[in-house]
Amino acid sequence: MTQSQHKPITFDDFIAWYPENSEHRYELHNGVIIEIPKPRGKHSEIAGFLSLELGLQCRSSQLSCFIPKESVVKPFRDFAGYEPDVIVLDRHSVSKEPRWETESIITMGESVSLIVEVVSTNWRDDYFFLEIMKKWGTLNTGLLTTCHWVAGGLLATPSNRRFLSINL
């Protein structure tokens, strides 16, 4: 007996498939689409608070960066993609992103100043991507050159990149 094997879904197929106005969020893990519940309650409160505080800090420091409402991050592998809870982008580098203006997709690590994941009921997925980022270490050109935070988690990981965990 032979088992049918499903062909992994590519990042581009995932983006083409992604439903608009869905009640759920979706991520692509190793070529498989995973349904992620939309953030609720404390998760949304923490992500909103961090976005506000980071935005205020960027403005008061006169940094050339911004925090988009939504974006999709594409690691260098073609079978992964996710929406971070908070992402701080370098305004000058984003202008070089080939898919930013039309699809809000980040593919170049130099565009990313910070990614924050708020750990909640889908904590396994959050840590899955943290492990991938530690293992891969980059998007196409170096995603973790600055910082990746996991807020609300219990894990602090020393490495040549900075991973921070904040217990809230």
N, C-alpha and C positions, 0 to 999 in steps of 0.2 A: 504494500500500500504506500502510495506517495502522498505527502502532505503538500498542499498548495502553499507557496511562499509568497507573501505580499511584498511587492516592490516598495522600498522606502520612499517616502514622499520628500521631494526636494524643497528647499526654502522657497523657490519661485512658485512651485505648485501650491505650497501652503498659503502664500500671499494671495494667489489667484483664487483659492478656495475660500479664504477667510470671509465669513458672513458679516455684512454690515448690520449695525443696530442689533446685534445679538445680546441676549441676556447673559451670555457667558464670554469669558476670554479664552483664548486658545494659545497653546505653545506647541512648538515642534521639538520633540525629544527623540533624538536618534532616528529620525525619519517617520515617527509616529505622532499624529496629532493628539494632544492631550487637552481635554476640557478643564478649564480652571474656573472655579466660581468667581464672580465679580467680588471685589473687596467690599466688606461690610463693617459697620460699627467701628471697633477699636482699630482695626487694620487701616480703614480709611482715615480715621482721626490722626493716627501716627504718620501716615504717608503725607497727609495734607499739612500737618504741623512741620514735618521735615522740609517739604517743598517751600513753605512760607519762610522758614528760618534760613534755609539755604539761599533762597531768592533775595531776601533782605541782606544777607551777608555779601552776596555777589554785587548787589547794587551799592551798598555802603563802601565796599572795597574797590568799586569801579572796575570790576572784572568784566571782560568781554565774553560773557557766557549767558545762557538762558536755560530755563527749565520748561520743556514742552509738556503739554497736557497728555499727549500720547506719542509713543514711538515704538518701533519694533527694532530690536537689536539682532543682527545676524553675525554670529561667530564665524570664524573662517571655514568651518565645516559646512557643507551644503545641506545637512540634514538636521539643523537646529535653528531655532529662533524663538525669542520671547519678548514680552513687554515688561520692562522693569517698573517697579513701583514709583521710583523717582530717578530721573537721570538729569545730570547737569552737562550741557553741551557747550563746547567752545564755538562761539559765533563765527570766527574766521575759518576754522577748520570745516564746519558744517557746510560752508559755501562750496566746498570741494566734493561733498557727498553726492554721488550720482543719482541716488534715489530719494533724497530728502524732500525736495520740493513737491514731488508728485506722489510719494507714498509714505513719508515720514519714517524711512528705513535708514538705520545707521549701520554702516559696514566697515568704517575705518576707525580704528582705535584712537587715532589722534583727535577725533571729534569729541571724545568722551573725557570729561574731567572727573566725574563721579557717577557711580551707579549705586542705588540703595535698594535693597530687598527687605521688605517688612515681613517677617516670618509670622505665619498665622496657621490656619487650619490646613493649608497646603504646604506646610513646612518642608515636607519631603521633596517637593518640587523646587522650592527655594534652595535647599541644600544641594539638590541634584545639579542645579546650574552653578552654584558656588564651586562644587567639585569639578565640574566641567571647566569652569574658568581657571581654576587652579591648575588643572591638568593641561589645558590648552595654552593658558596664559595670554591669549590674544584674541582679537578679532582678526581681520585681514592684516592689520598693521600694528597691533599692540593695544588691545582694549584696556588692560589693567596697568597702563603706564602711570596712572594716578591713584585711583582708589576704588574699592568695591566694599560697601558696607552691607552687613546683614543686621537689621534692626530688630530687636526683640528676641534674638537667638541666644544660644548658649555656646557657640563655637567661636573661638578666636584662633586664627591659624597663622603661625609665623611662616614667612616665605620671603623670597626676594621681592615680592609685590606686597602692597599693604592691604590686608583684609581686616576690617574692624567689625566687631560684634558689639551691639549696644543692647543691654538688658533694660527694657522699659517697664 
